[in-house]
Amino acid sequence: MNSKNSYLSKVYLLIALLMLPFHSFAQENSTAEGHLSLSLQEAMELAVEQNFSLEQASYDVDKTQAQYRQTNAVFLPQISFEYNAISTDDPLNVFGFKLKQEVVSQQDFNPLLLNDPDAYENYSAKFEVRQPLINPDMFLKRSAVKSKLNSANEQLAGTKNYVRFQVRQQYYNLILHIEQIEVLDAALKTAGEHRRQAQNYFEEGLISKEDYLSAKVYELDMESRKLQTQNAMDKVQEELALLLGLDGAVSINPTDELNYELVSETSIVTSDFEVNNAQTRAIEYRVQAAKKMVRASEFSFIPKINLFGSYEFNDNDFAGFDASSYMIGANLRWDIFSGFSKVGKVMEAKADYRKAQSMQESHRLDQENQVRQAIRSIDHATKQITLTEQAIEQSTEDVKIRTNRYVEGMERTTDLLEAETKLAEAKLKKVMAMYQYNMSIAALEMLLEQDLKN
């Protein structure tokens, strides 16, 4: 009996050991569900794959590609087939159909039959070819669409750069709020200790009720600021998830930190720079397209020459192909006057061209301003980091001194809390300066399309 119990115990133990990995795996999956740990590079790569703005921009490229493919009709032939079944007693058509069917006889010239024929049927099958030959305005329009396609491709590249920038912005913003919460947690912990100490001192009659309430209000203020920061962080989480093409309920845990890596001054252009990124190139292609459309509208006054040809079968029976004929020729068309329609199109194209030029100049000046602002922001953030580090060092020493004096009863509670507040503010300012520095670098890298740190 004992041996049987021992055997069963060993079996249960073996089953438990075998099930342990599955339990751990299930527990791990349950813990990881709804959470995603990403580095900045991983987040940007995920955004490039799943971002909705990029997806829509790629469809714009597909649309423009389709428009450019339509312009192949400028030099490729158009081939069509049609089959007609007609019944008529119109004198002219009846005689014509008989000619096409090659069945005209002597009696068909009888005036009575010519003037008042019976109903007659004609079944015709026709192949037709139209070959464009000289259409200079259409060739220029095709070239304009090609410039639009180049613009769409550059716009897609620019959208990718901007999406990466947005991801960096929200990723850094998320780190900013996490570090702010860490600072506030430490301040809140210290505030709780001061509040408990002040409560003891108040109960012992060593401090006034005003000092005790000040400590309590300070703790509540830190707790309120933490709640506000937590709420802001949740909003950033949702915005970052949307950029990555994820559900807003997914919580993203950043694995990188806000780094302070000094950028070489030689890598930052301070004067005589020219912004040449995907956005500026996209606008340049739009200007080129508008210019070509002006020329295309001007060339619409030139005559057009096209070739055509057809091969036709006619029969008085359905699906009959007894009689056949062909026709080839060339067509020259010159619209001498079109009621100022073409003149108006030339004026419209010129207005679009001037508007595109104005947008290009405005965009160029705006981009240059943004570069200068980013450079100034880098310089300001660098100085701010240095100042906040000094402030943190001095505030830490001040809090240490005031804490010792407070314990000895030589310092007021309000003065100690004020010193603690300054220390917390200095730490928060440093975190904000780090965020501003990293965001300024990101903005400058996006504008110049350069990796300034490498």
C-alpha positions as CSV (number, residue, x, y, z in Angstrom):
1,M,0.0,0.0,0.0
2,N,2.8,2.4,0.9
3,S,4.6,1.5,-2.3
4,K,1.5,2.3,-4.3
5,N,1.1,5.7,-2.6
6,S,4.8,6.4,-3.3
7,Y,4.4,5.5,-6.9
8,L,1.3,7.8,-7.3
9,S,3.2,10.6,-5.6
10,K,6.0,10.3,-8.1
11,V,3.6,10.3,-11.0
12,Y,1.9,13.5,-9.7
13,L,5.3,15.1,-9.2
14,L,6.3,14.3,-12.7
15,I,3.1,15.7,-14.2
16,A,3.5,18.8,-12.1
17,L,7.1,19.3,-13.4
18,L,5.9,18.8,-17.0
19,M,3.1,21.3,-16.6
20,L,5.3,23.9,-15.0
21,P,6.8,25.3,-18.2
22,F,3.3,25.6,-19.8
23,H,2.1,27.4,-16.7
24,S,5.0,29.8,-16.7
25,F,4.5,30.4,-20.5
26,A,0.8,31.1,-20.0
27,Q,1.6,33.4,-17.1
28,E,4.2,35.3,-19.1
29,N,1.8,35.7,-22.0
30,S,-0.9,37.0,-19.6
31,T,1.5,39.5,-18.1
32,A,2.7,40.6,-21.5
33,E,-0.8,40.9,-23.0
34,G,-1.5,44.6,-23.6
35,H,2.1,45.6,-23.0
36,L,4.8,46.2,-25.6
37,S,8.4,47.0,-24.8
38,L,10.1,48.8,-27.7
39,S,13.4,50.6,-28.4
40,L,13.2,53.9,-30.3
41,Q,14.5,52.2,-33.5
42,E,12.0,49.3,-33.1
43,A,9.2,51.9,-32.7
44,M,10.2,53.8,-35.8
45,E,10.4,50.6,-37.9
46,L,7.0,49.5,-36.6
47,A,5.6,52.9,-37.6
48,V,7.0,52.7,-41.1
49,E,5.2,49.3,-41.5
50,Q,1.9,50.1,-39.9
51,N,1.3,53.9,-39.7
52,F,-2.0,54.9,-41.3
53,S,-0.6,58.2,-42.7
54,L,2.1,56.3,-44.6
55,E,-0.4,53.8,-45.8
56,Q,-2.5,56.6,-47.2
57,A,0.5,58.4,-48.8
58,S,1.4,55.1,-50.5
59,Y,-2.1,55.0,-52.0
60,D,-1.5,58.5,-53.4
61,V,1.6,57.2,-55.1
62,D,-0.4,54.3,-56.6
63,K,-3.0,56.8,-57.8
64,T,-0.5,59.0,-59.5
65,Q,1.2,56.0,-61.0
66,A,-2.1,54.9,-62.5
67,Q,-2.6,58.5,-63.9
68,Y,0.9,58.3,-65.5
69,R,0.1,54.9,-67.0
70,Q,-3.0,56.4,-68.5
71,T,-0.8,58.8,-70.5
72,N,0.6,55.9,-72.5
73,A,-2.3,56.6,-74.8
74,V,-0.3,59.5,-76.1
75,F,1.8,57.2,-78.3
76,L,0.1,53.7,-78.1
77,P,-2.6,52.8,-80.5
78,Q,-6.3,52.4,-79.5
79,I,-7.9,49.2,-80.8
80,S,-11.6,48.6,-80.7
81,F,-14.2,46.1,-81.9
82,E,-17.9,46.7,-82.4
83,Y,-20.8,44.6,-83.7
84,N,-24.0,46.3,-84.9
85,A,-27.4,44.8,-85.8
86,I,-29.6,47.3,-87.7
87,S,-33.1,47.1,-89.3
88,T,-34.3,50.1,-91.3
89,D,-36.4,51.3,-94.3
90,D,-34.5,54.5,-94.7
91,P,-33.8,54.7,-98.5
92,L,-30.3,56.0,-98.3
93,N,-29.2,53.5,-95.6
94,V,-30.9,50.5,-97.3
95,F,-29.1,51.1,-100.5
96,G,-25.8,51.8,-98.7
97,F,-26.1,48.6,-96.7
98,K,-26.6,46.6,-99.9
99,L,-23.5,48.2,-101.3
100,K,-21.5,47.2,-98.2
101,Q,-22.9,43.7,-98.4
102,E,-22.0,43.6,-102.1
103,V,-25.5,42.4,-103.1
104,V,-26.7,45.3,-105.3
105,S,-28.4,44.1,-108.5
106,Q,-30.0,45.9,-111.5
107,Q,-33.5,45.9,-109.9
108,D,-32.2,47.8,-106.9
109,F,-31.9,50.9,-109.2
110,N,-35.7,50.8,-109.7
111,P,-36.9,54.3,-108.6
112,L,-39.8,52.7,-106.7
113,L,-37.5,50.5,-104.7
114,L,-35.0,53.2,-104.2
115,N,-37.6,55.7,-102.9
116,D,-39.7,53.3,-100.8
117,P,-37.7,50.2,-99.9
118,D,-38.9,47.5,-97.6
119,A,-37.3,47.0,-94.2
120,Y,-33.7,45.8,-94.5
121,E,-31.3,44.2,-92.0
122,N,-27.6,44.7,-91.8
123,Y,-25.1,43.0,-89.4
124,S,-21.7,44.5,-89.3
125,A,-18.5,43.7,-87.4
126,K,-15.8,46.4,-87.3
127,F,-12.2,46.5,-86.1
128,E,-10.8,50.0,-85.7
129,V,-7.3,51.3,-84.9
130,R,-6.4,54.8,-84.0
131,Q,-2.8,55.8,-83.8
132,P,-1.7,59.1,-82.3
133,L,1.0,60.7,-84.3
134,I,1.7,64.4,-83.5
135,N,0.1,65.7,-80.2
136,P,2.7,67.9,-78.6
137,D,0.4,69.2,-75.9
138,M,-0.4,65.6,-74.8
139,F,3.3,64.7,-74.6
140,L,3.9,67.7,-72.3
141,K,1.0,66.7,-70.2
142,R,2.5,63.2,-69.9
143,S,5.8,64.8,-68.8
144,A,3.8,66.9,-66.2
145,V,2.2,63.8,-64.8
146,K,5.7,62.2,-64.5
147,S,6.8,65.2,-62.4
148,K,3.7,64.7,-60.3
149,L,4.6,61.1,-59.8
150,N,8.2,62.1,-58.7
151,S,6.6,64.6,-56.3
152,A,4.3,61.9,-54.9
153,N,7.3,59.6,-54.3
154,E,9.2,62.4,-52.6
155,Q,6.1,63.2,-50.6
156,L,5.9,59.6,-49.4
157,A,9.6,59.8,-48.4
158,G,8.9,63.0,-46.6
159,T,5.9,61.5,-44.8
160,K,8.1,58.7,-43.6
161,N,10.6,61.2,-42.2
162,Y,7.9,63.1,-40.5
163,V,6.3,59.9,-39.1
164,R,9.7,58.9,-37.7
165,F,10.0,62.4,-36.2
166,Q,6.5,62.1,-34.6
167,V,7.4,58.7,-33.2
168,R,10.6,60.2,-31.7
169,Q,8.6,63.1,-30.3
170,Q,6.0,60.9,-28.6
171,Y,8.6,58.3,-27.6
172,Y,10.7,61.0,-25.9
173,N,7.5,62.5,-24.5
174,L,6.7,59.2,-22.9
175,I,10.1,58.9,-21.4
176,L,9.8,62.5,-20.2
177,H,6.5,61.7,-18.3
178,I,8.0,58.5,-16.9
179,E,11.0,60.3,-15.5
180,Q,8.8,63.1,-14.2
181,I,6.7,60.5,-12.3
182,E,9.9,59.1,-10.9
183,V,10.9,62.5,-9.6
184,L,7.4,63.1,-8.2
185,D,7.4,59.7,-6.6
186,A,10.6,60.5,-4.8
187,A,9.3,63.9,-3.8
188,L,6.0,62.4,-2.7
189,K,7.8,59.8,-0.6
190,T,9.9,62.5,1.0
191,A,6.8,64.6,1.5
192,G,5.1,61.7,3.3
193,E,8.0,61.4,5.6
194,H,8.0,65.1,6.4
195,R,4.3,65.0,6.9
196,R,4.5,62.1,9.4
197,Q,7.5,63.8,11.2
198,A,5.6,67.1,11.3
199,Q,2.6,65.3,12.7
200,N,4.7,63.8,15.5
201,Y,6.3,67.2,16.3
202,F,2.8,68.8,16.3
203,E,1.4,66.2,18.6
204,E,4.4,66.8,20.9
205,G,3.9,70.5,20.7
206,L,7.2,71.2,19.0
207,I,5.7,72.9,15.9
208,S,2.6,74.9,15.2
209,K,-0.5,73.6,13.4
210,E,0.4,75.9,10.5
211,D,3.7,74.1,10.0
212,Y,1.9,70.7,10.2
213,L,-0.7,71.8,7.6
214,S,2.0,73.1,5.3
215,A,3.6,69.7,5.3
216,K,0.3,68.1,4.6
217,V,-0.6,70.5,1.8
218,Y,2.8,69.9,0.2
219,E,2.2,66.2,0.2
220,L,-1.2,66.7,-1.4
221,D,0.3,69.0,-4.0
222,M,2.9,66.4,-5.0
223,E,0.2,63.8,-5.2
224,S,-2.0,66.0,-7.4
225,R,1.0,66.8,-9.7
226,K,1.7,63.1,-10.0
227,L,-1.9,62.3,-11.0
228,Q,-1.8,65.1,-13.7
229,T,1.4,63.7,-15.0
230,Q,0.0,60.2,-15.1
231,N,-3.0,61.3,-17.0
232,A,-0.8,63.2,-19.5
233,M,1.3,60.0,-19.9
234,D,-1.7,57.9,-20.6
235,K,-2.6,60.3,-23.4
236,V,0.9,60.1,-24.8
237,Q,0.7,56.3,-24.7
238,E,-2.5,56.4,-26.8
239,E,-1.0,58.8,-29.3
240,L,2.1,56.8,-29.7
241,A,0.1,53.6,-30.2
242,L,-1.9,55.3,-32.9
243,L,1.3,56.3,-34.7
244,L,2.5,52.7,-34.6
245,G,-0.8,51.5,-36.0
246,L,-1.8,49.8,-32.7
247,D,-4.9,49.9,-30.6
248,G,-4.9,52.7,-28.0
249,A,-5.3,50.1,-25.2
250,V,-1.8,48.8,-25.8
251,S,0.7,50.1,-23.2
252,I,4.1,50.8,-24.7
253,N,7.2,50.5,-22.4
254,P,10.2,52.4,-23.8
255,T,13.5,50.6,-23.3
256,D,15.7,53.6,-24.3
257,E,16.4,56.7,-22.3
258,L,16.8,60.4,-22.9
259,N,20.5,60.7,-23.7
260,Y,22.6,63.8,-23.6
261,E,25.2,63.3,-26.3
262,L,27.0,66.5,-27.3
263,V,26.7,67.1,-31.1
264,S,29.8,68.3,-32.8
265,E,29.6,71.9,-33.8
266,T,30.9,71.1,-37.3
267,S,27.8,68.9,-37.9
268,I,25.5,71.8,-37.2
269,V,25.2,74.2,-40.1
270,T,24.9,77.8,-38.8
271,S,25.1,79.8,-42.0
272,D,24.9,79.6,-45.8
273,F,22.8,76.4,-45.6
274,E,20.2,75.1,-48.0
275,V,17.4,72.8,-46.9
276,N,17.1,70.0,-49.4
277,N,14.8,67.3,-47.9
278,A,12.1,65.2,-49.4
279,Q,9.4,67.8,-48.8
280,T,11.3,70.5,-50.6
281,R,12.1,68.2,-53.5
282,A,8.4,67.2,-53.7
283,I,7.4,70.9,-54.0
284,E,10.1,71.4,-56.7
285,Y,8.6,68.6,-58.7
286,R,5.2,70.2,-58.3
287,V,6.6,73.5,-59.7
288,Q,8.1,71.6,-62.6
289,A,4.7,69.9,-63.3
290,A,2.9,73.3,-63.2
291,K,5.4,74.8,-65.6
292,K,5.0,71.9,-68.1
293,M,1.2,72.3,-67.9
294,V,1.7,75.9,-69.0
295,R,3.6,74.8,-72.0
296,A,1.1,72.0,-72.7
297,S,-1.8,74.5,-72.7
298,E,0.2,76.8,-75.1
299,F,1.0,73.9,-77.4
300,S,-2.7,73.1,-77.6
301,F,-2.9,75.8,-80.4
302,I,-0.7,73.6,-82.6
303,P,-2.5,71.3,-85.2
304,K,-2.7,67.6,-84.3
305,I,-2.1,64.7,-86.7
306,N,-3.4,61.2,-86.0
307,L,-3.7,58.0,-88.1
308,F,-6.7,55.8,-88.3
309,G,-7.8,52.5,-89.9
310,S,-10.7,50.1,-89.9
311,Y,-11.7,46.7,-91.3
312,E,-15.4,46.0,-91.5
313,F,-17.6,43.0,-92.3
314,N,-21.3,43.4,-93.5
315,D,-24.0,40.8,-94.1
316,N,-27.8,40.6,-94.1
317,D,-27.6,37.5,-91.9
318,F,-26.6,37.4,-88.2
319,A,-23.0,36.4,-87.7
320,G,-22.4,36.5,-91.4
321,F,-19.1,37.8,-92.8
322,D,-19.5,37.6,-96.6
323,A,-18.6,41.2,-97.5
324,S,-15.6,43.1,-96.2
325,S,-14.0,46.4,-96.7
326,Y,-11.2,48.5,-95.1
327,M,-10.4,52.2,-94.6
328,I,-7.1,53.9,-93.7
329,G,-6.3,57.5,-93.4
330,A,-4.7,60.4,-91.6
331,N,-6.5,63.2,-89.8
332,L,-5.2,66.8,-89.3
333,R,-7.2,68.8,-86.8
334,W,-6.5,72.5,-86.1
335,D,-8.9,74.3,-83.7
336,I,-8.4,77.9,-84.9
337,F,-10.9,79.4,-82.5
338,S,-12.4,77.7,-79.5
339,G,-14.3,80.6,-77.9
340,F,-11.4,81.6,-75.7
341,S,-11.5,78.2,-74.0
342,K,-7.9,77.5,-74.7
343,V,-6.8,81.0,-73.9
344,G,-8.5,80.6,-70.5
345,K,-6.8,77.3,-69.9
346,V,-3.4,79.0,-70.6
347,M,-4.3,81.7,-68.0
348,E,-5.4,79.1,-65.5
349,A,-2.1,77.1,-66.0
350,K,0.0,80.2,-65.5
351,A,-1.9,81.1,-62.3
352,D,-1.3,77.5,-61.0
353,Y,2.4,77.9,-61.9
354,R,2.8,81.2,-60.1
355,K,1.0,79.8,-57.1
356,A,3.3,76.8,-57.0
357,Q,6.3,79.1,-57.2
358,S,4.9,81.2,-54.3
359,M,4.4,78.1,-52.2
360,Q,7.9,76.9,-53.0
361,E,9.4,80.2,-51.8
362,S,7.3,80.2,-48.7
363,H,8.2,76.6,-47.9
364,R,11.9,77.4,-48.4
365,L,11.9,80.3,-46.0
366,D,9.8,78.4,-43.4
367,Q,12.2,75.4,-43.6
368,E,15.2,77.7,-43.1
369,N,13.5,79.3,-40.1
370,Q,12.8,75.9,-38.6
371,V,16.5,75.0,-39.0
372,R,17.6,78.2,-37.2
373,Q,15.1,77.6,-34.5
374,A,16.2,74.0,-34.0
375,I,19.9,75.2,-33.7
376,R,19.0,77.8,-31.2
377,S,16.9,75.3,-29.3
378,I,19.9,72.9,-29.1
379,D,22.1,75.6,-27.8
380,H,19.5,76.7,-25.2
381,A,18.8,73.1,-24.1
382,T,22.5,72.5,-23.7
383,K,22.9,75.5,-21.4
384,Q,19.7,74.7,-19.6
385,I,21.0,71.2,-18.8
386,T,24.2,72.6,-17.3
387,L,22.3,75.1,-15.2
388,T,19.8,72.6,-13.9
389,E,22.6,70.2,-13.0
390,Q,24.2,73.0,-10.9
391,A,20.8,73.8,-9.4
392,I,20.2,70.2,-8.5
393,E,23.6,70.0,-6.8
394,Q,23.0,73.2,-4.9
395,S,19.4,72.3,-4.0
396,T,20.4,68.9,-2.8
397,E,23.0,70.4,-0.5
398,D,20.5,73.0,0.7
399,V,17.9,70.3,1.5
400,K,20.5,68.3,3.4
401,I,21.5,71.3,5.5
402,R,17.9,72.4,6.2
403,T,16.9,68.8,7.1
404,N,19.6,68.6,9.7
405,R,18.6,72.0,11.1
406,Y,14.9,70.9,11.0
407,V,15.7,67.8,13.0
408,E,17.5,69.9,15.6
409,G,14.5,72.3,15.7
410,M,16.4,75.2,14.1
411,E,14.5,75.3,10.8
412,R,10.8,76.0,10.0
413,T,8.8,73.4,8.2
414,T,7.8,75.8,5.5
415,D,11.5,76.6,4.8
416,L,12.4,72.9,4.5
417,L,9.4,72.3,2.2
418,E,10.4,75.2,0.1
419,A,13.8,73.8,-0.4
420,E,12.3,70.4,-1.2
421,T,10.1,72.1,-3.8
422,K,13.1,73.8,-5.4
423,L,14.9,70.5,-5.6
424,A,12.0,68.7,-7.2
425,E,11.5,71.6,-9.7
426,A,15.2,71.6,-10.6
427,K,15.0,67.8,-11.3
428,L,11.9,68.3,-13.4
429,K,13.5,71.2,-15.3
430,K,16.5,69.0,-16.1
431,V,14.2,66.2,-17.4
432,M,12.4,68.8,-19.6
433,A,15.8,70.2,-20.8
434,M,16.9,66.7,-21.8
435,Y,13.6,66.2,-23.7
436,Q,14.0,69.6,-25.4
437,Y,17.6,68.8,-26.4
438,N,16.7,65.4,-27.9
439,M,13.6,66.8,-29.7
440,S,15.7,69.7,-31.2
441,I,18.2,67.2,-32.5
442,A,15.4,65.1,-34.0
443,A,13.9,68.2,-35.6
444,L,17.2,69.2,-37.1
445,E,17.9,65.7,-38.4
446,M,14.5,65.6,-40.0
447,L,14.9,69.0,-41.7
448,L,18.5,68.2,-43.0
449,E,18.0,64.5,-43.4
450,Q,21.3,63.8,-41.6
451,D,22.3,61.8,-38.6
452,L,24.0,64.5,-36.5
453,K,25.2,62.1,-33.8
454,N,27.1,60.0,-36.3
